[in-house]
């Protein structure tokens, strides 16, 4: 199964344990394939190196570098050739759609309302980390 993660899920899973962290762990265990684009990786690095975040977690600097490297090294990096202009309120979110579409992801996992309100894009389901883990856990029981 291939998924695309919104930057907010990547960041959340990097710093805090919880549903997003659980998804990153499953990617690390090779249970799920992650597709990322260079644009998403750039946004991820910008966010985790933001002064406000760095100040909050200055003791965890080594862990962050380790986690971020692991996330990216486990991902399939793609270069989307197609551009979408679907999300007008926050055009930056379109890069998630582009990555998921080009990477042939089955799910986009996000906590962003601009993406979540679409519910689906070109056959790709857009859901929260909680919803995704419910689906995965039910799938693994069968």
C-alpha positions as CSV (number, residue, x, y, z in Angstrom):
1,X,0.0,0.0,0.0
2,X,1.3,3.4,-0.9
3,X,0.5,6.6,0.9
4,X,1.3,10.3,0.7
5,X,1.7,12.3,3.9
6,X,0.9,15.9,4.4
7,X,3.8,17.9,6.0
8,X,1.7,18.4,9.1
9,X,1.6,14.6,9.6
10,X,5.3,14.3,9.0
11,X,6.1,17.0,11.5
12,X,3.7,15.7,14.1
13,X,5.2,12.2,13.8
14,X,8.7,13.5,14.1
15,X,8.2,15.3,17.4
16,X,5.3,13.6,19.2
17,X,4.2,10.1,19.8
18,X,0.6,9.5,18.7
19,X,-1.2,8.5,15.5
20,X,1.2,10.3,13.1
21,X,4.2,8.7,14.9
22,X,2.5,5.3,14.6
23,X,2.3,5.8,10.8
24,X,6.0,6.7,10.5
25,X,6.8,3.6,12.6
26,X,4.9,1.4,10.1
27,X,6.7,3.0,7.2
28,X,10.0,2.3,9.0
29,X,8.9,-1.3,9.4
30,X,8.1,-1.5,5.6
31,X,4.4,-2.2,6.2
32,X,3.5,0.8,4.2
33,X,5.2,2.6,1.3
34,X,5.6,6.4,1.5
35,X,5.7,8.6,-1.5
36,X,7.3,12.1,-1.2
37,X,8.2,14.8,-3.6
38,X,11.2,17.2,-3.3
39,X,8.7,20.0,-2.6
40,X,7.2,18.2,0.4
41,X,10.7,17.3,1.7
42,X,11.8,21.0,1.4
43,X,8.7,22.1,3.3
44,X,9.2,19.4,6.0
45,X,12.8,20.5,6.5
46,X,11.8,24.2,6.7
47,X,9.2,23.4,9.3
48,X,11.3,21.2,11.5
49,X,14.1,23.8,11.4
50,X,11.7,26.7,12.2
51,X,13.0,28.8,15.1
52,X,9.9,28.3,17.2
53,X,10.1,24.5,16.9
54,X,13.9,24.4,17.3
55,X,13.5,26.4,20.6
56,X,10.8,24.0,21.9
57,X,12.9,20.9,21.2
58,X,16.5,22.0,21.4
59,X,17.4,19.0,23.6
60,X,16.1,16.6,20.9
61,X,18.2,18.0,17.9
62,X,20.0,14.7,17.3
63,X,16.8,12.7,17.4
64,X,15.1,15.0,14.9
65,X,17.9,14.6,12.4
66,X,17.8,10.9,12.8
67,X,14.0,10.6,12.4
68,X,13.9,13.0,9.4
69,X,16.7,11.1,7.6
70,X,15.0,7.8,8.3
71,X,11.6,9.1,7.0
72,X,13.1,10.3,3.8
73,X,15.4,7.3,3.2
74,X,12.4,5.0,3.5
75,X,10.3,7.0,1.0
76,X,9.9,6.7,-2.7
77,X,10.9,10.2,-4.0
78,X,9.0,11.3,-7.1
79,X,9.1,14.4,-9.2
80,X,5.5,15.3,-10.2
81,X,5.2,16.3,-13.9
82,X,1.7,17.5,-13.4
83,X,0.5,20.5,-11.6
84,X,-3.0,20.8,-10.0
85,X,-4.9,24.0,-9.1
86,X,-7.6,22.3,-7.0
87,X,-7.1,23.9,-3.6
88,X,-7.6,27.6,-4.0
89,X,-7.6,28.6,-0.3
90,X,-4.1,27.3,0.1
91,X,-2.4,26.6,-3.2
92,X,0.6,25.1,-1.4
93,X,-1.5,22.1,-0.5
94,X,-1.7,21.2,-4.2
95,X,1.8,19.7,-4.0
96,X,0.4,16.9,-1.8
97,X,-2.2,16.1,-4.5
98,X,0.5,16.1,-7.2
99,X,2.8,13.8,-5.2
100,X,0.0,11.3,-4.4
101,X,-1.3,11.3,-7.9
102,X,2.1,10.8,-9.6
103,X,3.2,8.4,-6.9
104,X,0.1,6.3,-7.4
105,X,-0.8,6.5,-3.7
106,X,-4.0,5.0,-2.4
107,X,-4.3,7.4,0.5
108,X,-3.4,11.0,1.4
109,X,-3.0,11.2,5.2
110,X,-3.5,14.8,6.4
111,X,-4.8,16.9,9.3
112,X,-5.3,19.9,7.0
113,X,-9.0,20.8,6.4
114,X,-8.3,22.1,2.9
115,X,-7.3,18.6,1.9
116,X,-9.7,16.7,4.2
117,X,-12.8,18.4,2.9
118,X,-12.0,17.0,-0.6
119,X,-12.4,13.4,0.9
120,X,-11.1,12.0,-2.4
121,X,-9.0,13.1,-5.3
122,X,-8.8,11.1,-8.6
123,X,-9.5,7.9,-6.7
124,X,-7.1,8.7,-3.8
125,X,-8.9,8.8,-0.4
126,X,-8.0,11.7,1.8
127,X,-8.2,10.9,5.5
128,X,-6.9,11.7,8.9
129,X,-4.1,9.6,10.7
130,X,-6.8,8.1,13.0
131,X,-8.9,7.0,10.1
132,X,-5.9,5.5,8.3
133,X,-4.8,3.5,11.3
134,X,-8.3,2.1,11.8
135,X,-8.3,1.0,8.1
136,X,-4.8,-0.5,8.4
137,X,-5.7,-2.3,11.7
138,X,-8.9,-3.7,10.2
139,X,-7.0,-4.8,7.1
140,X,-4.3,-6.6,9.1
141,X,-7.0,-8.6,11.0
142,X,-8.3,-10.1,7.8
